[in-house]
Amino acid sequence: MDIFKKIQSKEFESASRSFLFFILFYLYLWLFVDIHLIYHGGGEIRYFPVFYKDWFFFKEFLSYPGGLVEYLSTFISQFFYFSWAGALIITLQAWVIYAFVNSFVKIVNAPQLRWLRFVPPIFFLILYSKYTFYFITTMTLTVALCFIWLYIKFNFRKESLRLITFFILSTVLYALVGGAYIIFALLCGMYELLSRRQWQTSLIFLLSALIIPYFEGVLIYRFSSVDAFTILTPIFWKFQIYNKTDGVLFVYGLYLFLPLLTFALIIWRMLGVRLNLPKFISKVSEISFMKNKKIRWIIDTGFLFLVAAAAVCFSFDSKRKALFSVDYYAFNRMWPQVLEAATDNPNHPLVIAAVNRALYHLGQFGNTSFTLRHNPSTLLLVGEHHAQLYWYQSDIFLDLGYVNGAEHDVAEALEYYGERPQLLQRMAIINMIKGNIGTARIYLGALSKILFYSGWANMYLNRIESDPTLSEDRQIQYLRSLMIDREHLLEYPTINAILLELLNKNRYNRMAFEYLMTCYIVTKDLDSFAKNIDRFKDFQYPSIPRLFEEAILIISSSPSGKNLMQGKELVISGKSLQRYNSFLNFLSAFKKDKNKALREIPDDLRDSYFFYYTFFGNINPDKEK
């Protein structure tokens, strides 16, 4: 049956269009934006709320206006952990605001403006396309709009009953949403003016936007005047500190949309102007094919989707998504996915550091020229330029066994990002490695009260009870064997200092060895590389990684290098020898014209260390220090 045969009214046309819009809205957030990346935070979102399952945590929210809705929002936002659930929550929130706008313009007799009901959901699409988190702030607005709907639905004819209803709702609402109450007072006041022309009632409602926050916020909750009026709104000081992305403008847009629309309607009607369609639109609607419901539905729906698609295309931040994805996959040690996600933001230092880790864990670190194209400071994110990247650096240090450095970074990250479960988990692991079991229990106890992390925490708490030293935990024991006993080496330690210290502690630390040797070849410090060649014997390489073989061939070709290589028993693959001879033959054809050689070199030689060593200058890994 043709679906359009069911379309018998404008109401059904509108409902079917809205249903399709929100289905696509949900699928976009779930499958494309991937909401669980926002939960993870990517080291970019500050103070994503943590939710503890205990009374003491709940009690904190009773001490200030808006605490109850913030508590509820904090709980609900934990389900961003699952992309499908997070997308559903956001879709429902956007739909509630859409439904209110749709209802409001009908109540105030402005049906021509119904198309504006899609503006707030499109703002939601823009906000989440930018990978921002404003859920608590938008939730307070949603609750305020629901209370406006309640007030309108009571619809008492007597002014005294409306006043009593308003002040009861006001008292409850301010306790629930804090400063967002002002939206309720403003809209209720303007509604009275639009629908009933009650100037006195309207003025009382508008004045309550000043009276209620002062009475409850200042006199009862003992807040400062500024905080009493702004708490949990986009102009609250905490919001200003933690949210500095361009998405903030659209949060303001959500808050101001209905008050500005209603104010414009009031002015419009005071001027005595009727809300008619422009003449050219009226004439278009009179065209014969526009009278066809099927065609009209297709055109109207197509226009809506075109606007939504344009908003998404212009706001979607693919580089930010790549950064979030890379960090999420690296944190969960999903190394192939790290390499796949990195392609959308390959030159970001955090992405480069994650790709290097992925290549190492996949056994490809010394076989690819990826690291040669970047400053070696990105290996460990060391140096003043990378001094604030604690979230990312801590995992690299843990992989290497540089536990004291990781602990310092996680402590700094906790101060900056708040009690994120990922950071609490890292701190628990660090203290178990260091044998600080009492401190580890504290972090594990906190994690046991957090949704989706309690299972992991309880597993380790039970393991500690049966094996206090964790002697049976291979990962903990392995990292203990790598751990440097000394405290943090320097405020901004050099790469070489860290890696050499790690190798002095445990000569079999393969990651430290490969990172050190890579640092040497990238900086063209082949003398230091040659001095450490004997360390290859400590690792059971089936064959020497390709870039290291090529560095060895370059060293062996120089007079001073031959002396350094004496007594070194290394087997170089025939493939590397062939590539080296091909490279020398290619260079000899161009004699001293390096610029021409650089332009003409074949692609199969461009990813070699021979190419890098010949055509690129020295890089100082600590130049930012």
N, C-alpha and C positions, 0 to 999 in steps of 0.2 A: 504494500500500500504506500502511495506517495505521501511522505510526511507532510507536504504542504497542503494536502486535503484536510488535515486536522486543524489547520490555522483558520480559525473562524473569527478571531477578534484581535484587536491591537494588544490586548493583555496577553494573549497567548504568544503573539509574535515577540513581545518584550520578554516574556518568561523563557521562551526557548532560546532567545539570543543570550540572555543572561546565563542560562544553564550551560550553554556551550562555552561562553567566555570563562566561567569559573572552572569548568573541566580542564580547559587548556591552561588556565592560570595555575591550577594545581600541578598538572603534568610538567609544566615548565620549571616550577620550583623544585619538584621532586627529582626529575631526571636530568635537568640541565644545570640549574644553579647548584643542586646537591647540598641541601641544607645542613647536613651533618658536618660539612667543612666549616660552617659558621660556629657550630658547637665546639669543634676542635680549636678554632681561633687562629691557627696559623701564625701565632706569635704576633698578630696584628690587632686583635680585638682585646681591648683592656677591660678587665672586670666583667667578663661574662659571669653571670651570677652562679654561685655554687649553692647547692641545696643539701642541708644536713637533716637526716631523719631523727631529730630529737627535740625535746621540749625547750631546751635552752636556746636553740637556734630560733624557734618560733617566737619565743618571748621577746627577742630583740625587736621584732617587727611591730610589737604593740606599743612601743614607746614614741611613735611619731605618726603624724597624719599620712595616710597613704600606705602605711605599713602592711595592712592586710592584703591589699591588691598587689603590692610588691611581692609579698610572700607567695601569693597564688601564682603570680607571673613567673617568679623564680622557679617554682615547682614545674609549671607547664613548660617552661623553656628548656628543662632538662631533656625533654623528649625530642629536641632538635638532634639528639644523639642518633636518632633514626631519621634518615632523609624523608621517608614517606610520611612519618608522623609529624615532623616539623613543617613540611609543606602543607599538610592538612590543617594544622593549627593556624598557620598564617592565612590560609585560604578562608577559614571560618571567620577569623578576625576581620579580614577585608570584606567578607560578605556581610557581616553585621553592620559595618559602617555604610556599605553600599545600600543595604535595606533601609537603614535609617534615613539616608539622604533621599531615597526614592519615596519613602513615606512622608517625609517632611515637606517636600515640594508639592505633594498632593494636598496635604493638610492646609498649607498656606495659599492654596489655589494658584499654583504656578506650574501646571503640568508641562508647559513648554520647556521647562528646565530639567526634565527628568533625565535627559541624556547626561547631565552633569554627575549623576550617581556613579558613573564609571571612573570619574577623576580620582577619588581616593584609592580604589584598587590599583589603578595605574601607578599612583605614587608608591604603593607597596611594591609593585614589580620593580620600579626604579631603585628603591632602597635595597632590596635583596639582590638585585643584579650587580650592585656595587659592593656586595659582601660586607654589609654593615649590620650592626645589631642594635635595634631600638625597640625591642619587643615590650619592655616594661613601660616605656614612655607611651607607646601606642596603645597598650592595654589600658592605662589610666584614662586615655581619651575614649576608648571603646566603652568602658564602664560608665563614664559621664554621659555619653550619648544614650546608653540604655536607660539611665535615670530620666533623661529628657523625654524619652519615649513613654516612660511610666507616667510622668506628669501630664503629658498630653492625653494619654489614654484615660486617666481619671476624669478629665473633662467636666469638672464640676461647674455648674452655672453660677452658683453663689460665689461672689468674690472672696468672702471670708473663708470658705472651704478651700478655695484655691490657694489662698495665702497660708493656711494651716498646712495643707499638703506640701506646698513648696518648702516651707521651713523645716518640716519633718524630713523631707528628702534631702534638703541642704545639709542638715546636721549629720545625717548618716553618710551622705556622699563625701563630705569633706574629710571625715575620718577614714574613708575608704581610698580616696584618690588624691588627697592633698590639693595642691595648686590647680590641678585640672578641673576642680570644682568651678573655677571662674568661667569656663566654657559653658557649664550648665546654667549658671546665673545669667550670663549674657544672652544665650539662646532662648531661655525661658522668658526673659524680659522682652526680647525682640519679637518672640512668638505672640505674647500678649498684645503687643502693639499691632502686629500684622493681622491677627485673626479676630481680635475683639476691640481693637482701638482703645484699650484701657491704658491711658497715659500714666495714671497714678500707680496702678499695679505694676506696670512696666518699670517705672522709676524705682519702686521699692525693690523689685527683683534685681535691677542693675546695681543699686546701692548695696545689696547683700553680697555682691562680689567683693566688696571691701569689708563689710561687717563680719561675715561668717569666718573668713580666714583669720581676721584679727582676733575675734572672740575665741575661736577654738585653737588656732595655731599659736597665738601669742599668749593669751591669758590662761588657757588650759594646758597645752602641750609645752609652754614655755620656750617656744622657738623665737628666733629673731624675726622682725617684721619682714625682712626680705625672704628668708627661708619659708616663713608661713605662707607667703603668696606664691612661691615658685617651686616648692618641693615636688619632685617627680614630673616636672614640666621641662620642655626643651631649654628654658632659660635658667634652670637650677644650676648652681655652681658646679656640682659633681658632673652633670651632663656636659657642661662646657669643657671641663678638664679632660674627660675620657673620650669625648667624641669630637674629633677635629677634621672629619672628612667632609667632602662636598655633599654627601647625602643628608647632612643636617638641614639643608634648605627645604627638603621635601618633608621632613618631620614638622618644621614650622608650617609648611603648606597644609599638612593634615590638620593641624590645630586651628589654623586661621581660615580654612576653606569655608566652613559653614557660617561662622560669624560674619565674614566678609560678604558672602552670598546673601545672607539675610539682611544685612545692612544695605546692600545695593537694592534689594527688593523694596525696602522701606523708603529709600530715597526715590526710587522709580515711581512708587505709588503716590508719594507726597507730591511729586511733580505732575501727577495725573496722566502719565504715559502708559498706554496699554502694551502688554507684552505680546506683540504680533511678530510673526516671522517676517524677515525681510521680503520685499516684493519679488525679487528674483527667485527666492526659494519657493515662494507660493506658486509662482508660474511654473517652476520645474515640477512641483507636485501635481500640477494639473495636466501634465503630459500623459498621454494615454497609457504608455507602458508603465509609468510610475503608479498608476492606479491598480496595477496587477500586484496582488499581495505577495506572490512568490518573488517577483523581481524587486519589489520594495524591500522585502525582508533580506534578500541577498545583498542589495546595495547598502542598506543601513548596517547590516552585520559586517560586511566587508570593510566599510569605513571605520567602524569601531576597532576591528582587528588590525587595520592598517595603522591607526593611531597607537594602539598598544604595542604593535611590533616595532614601530619607529622609536617609541620610548625605550623599549628594551634594547634595541640595537645601539642607540646612542649612549645608553647608560651602562651596558654590560661591560664589566672590567675583566677581560680575559687574562690579563697579566696577574691581577690579584687572585683570580681563581687558580691559576697555575701555581702561584706561591702557596696558597692554602692547601692545594692538592699535594704538592711536593712535600710540604711539611707533614701533612697527615700520613702519607704513605711512608715517609722516612721514619716517623715516630712509631708506626706499626710494622716497620721493617719489611715493607712490601716493595722490594728493590726494583723489579721490572716495571712496576707502575710508576715509580719515581722517574725513571728514564722517559717513560711515555708522557707523563704530565709536564716534564721540564721543557718540552719543545715549544710551549706557548710563552715562555719567559726565560729563554736560555742564558741571558746575560746578567741576570740579577745575582749578586754575590751569594745570597742565601740558597738560591737554586743551584748555583755552581758547587757550593759546598755539599749539598745533598746528593748531587749527581756523582761527585767524587766518592762519597761514602757508598753509594749504590754500586758504582763500578768496582770498588774494592770488594764488597761483599759478594759480587757476582763473579769475582776472579778475573776482571777485565781491566783493572786499574793501570797496570803497566803495559797494556797492549793497545791503548787508544791514545790519540793525541789530544783528547779533550782538555786535559790539564795544561798542556803546553800553550793553549790560547788564552790563559787567564793568569792573573797575578797569583803567585803561590800563597799570598796571605789569605786567600779564600779557602785554602785547605782546612785551616783551623779557625778561620775568622778572627785571627789574632791581629792586634794593633789598635791604636787609638781610633782609627776610622771605623772599626768594628766593635768598639767598646761597649755598646749598648745592646748587642745581639745575644743576650744571655740565654734566651729561650732556645735558640738554635745551637749555640756553641756548647751547651751542656751535654747534648747527646753525642756530639763528636768526641768530647773529652771522655765521656763514659765508655764509648767504643774503644778508645785508645787505652783506657785504664788510668787516665789522669783524673783520679777520683776527687782530689782536693780542689782542682780547678772546676770540675763539674759541680761540686757542692757550693762553691762560691757563686757560680753562675745561677744555680737554681734558687739560692737565697735571694739574690738580686732580682730574679724574675718574679718570685713570690711577692716581693715588695712592689713591683711595677704592675703585674697582671692580677694580683689578688690570689686567693686560694683556689687556683685551678686544679682539678683532680690530676691532670697530667703532671703538674709540678709536684704535687704531694706524693705521687707515685714514684717519681724520680728521687725525691728526697728520702723516701722509705728505702729504696734500693741502695742508695749511697750509704745510708747508715747501716744497712745490713752488711754491705761490703766491708765497711770500716769496723764492723764488730760492735757498733753502738746499738745493741739490741734494745735497750730501754727507750732510746730516742726513736728507733725504728717502730717500736710498738705504738708510740704516740701518733706517728703519721699513719700507720696502718689502722689504728683505731678511728682516726678521722675519715679515712677512706672507706671504712666499713659502714659509715653512715651516709655515704654518697651513692645515689642510684647508679647502677651499671658498673661500679667499681668495687662494690662490697664483696662480690664473689672472689675476686683476686686478692683483696685484703684479708679476708677470712682464711683463705688458703694458706697465706704466709703466716698469719697468726697461729694457725694450727701447726704449721711446720716448725715454727720457733718453739712451741710447747714441747714437741717431741724431739727436736734437734736444735738446741739453743745456739750452737755455733754454725748451723747450716752446712755441716760438713758434707752432706749428701747433695747439696745444690750445686750442680756443675758450673752454672753460669756465675754464681756468686764466688765460688772458689777460683774460677778462672780469672775474674776481674781482680780478686785479691792478689793473685800471683803477679799481676801487672802493676798494681798500685804503687806509686811513689810514696815513700815514707815521709819525705820532707813536706813542709807546708808549701803554699803557693810560691812559685819561684820568684816572680816579679809582678809588679802591678800590671804591666803589659808584656808578658814574656815573649821572646822571639820563638818562631817555629822551631828552629834548630835546637834551642835550649830545651824546649819541652820534649821533642822527639829523642834527643840524645839521652836525656835523663831517663826517659821511659826504657830505652834500650839498655842503659846501664843497669837498671833494676831487673829487667828480664830480657835477655838477648833474643828470646824467641817471640817477641812481640812483633808479629808480622806486619800489622797495620802501621805501627810506628816506623818500621824499617822501610816499607814501600813509600810512605809519605815523605820520609827523610830523603830517600834516594831521588824521588820525584822533585823535591824541592831543590836538590843539587843540580839536576839536569836542567830545570827550568831557569835557574839563575846562572847556568853555565859554569858552576863551580865543580868542574870535572876532577880537580885534584882531590877535593873532599870525597867525591863520588868514588874515585879509585881507591882511596884509603879505606873505604868501607866495603869494598868488593868481597873481601873474605867472609863477610856476614851472610852471603848467599848460601854458604854451606850449612847455616843454621836452619834453613827452610827447605823442605822437600819439594822444590819446584820441578815439575816434569820437564820444563824447559825455562830458560831465563825469559822473563817478559820482554816483548819486542823492543820497546823504547829503551830499556836498559841494555839490551844487546847492541842497539845502534849507538848508544853512548860509549859502550866499551870499544866498539870498532873505531870511533873517532879518537878516543884516547890512545888506542894502539897504533894509530897512524902517525902520531907526532913523536919526535925524538924523546921528549921528556916523558911522554906517556908510556913509551916502551919500557923505560926504567921502572915506572910505577907498576907496570903489569908483569914484571918479571916474577916468576914463581906462582903466578895466579893460574890455577888449573880450571879453565872455564871452557865449556863447549858452546860455540856459537853456531846457530842453525845455518844451513846452506841458503835458506831463503833470505836471511838478513845479509849474508855476504853478497848474494846476488843483487839485492837492492842497493847495497852500498856501492858496488862496482857500477851499477847503472847510474847512480847519482853522480859519481866521479866522472864517468864518461859524458854525462849530460853537461856538467860544468865545464869540462875541457873544451866542449864545442863552442862555448861562449867566452872562453878565456877570462878576461877581467870585467866583462860587461855584466855585472850582477843585476842591474835593472832589467835588462832584456831577458836574462835567464829567469828572473822572477816572474815575468809575464808569460814565458813559454813553457815553464816546468809542467810536466804531465801530472794529472790528478793523482795517479797512484803513488807519486813521490811526495805529494803535498802533506800527507799525514805522517811523514817520517820525522824522526829526530834530526836526521841529516839536514832536512829542509829548514827546520826551526833554528838549528845551530848556525847555519850559514847565513840566513837572511834576516834574523831578528836580533835586536840588541839585548843587552843584559837587563834583567828585571830584579830589582831589589825587593825581596819579600817583606822587608821591614821599613819600607820607605815612608809608610804612614805613621811610623812610630815616633 
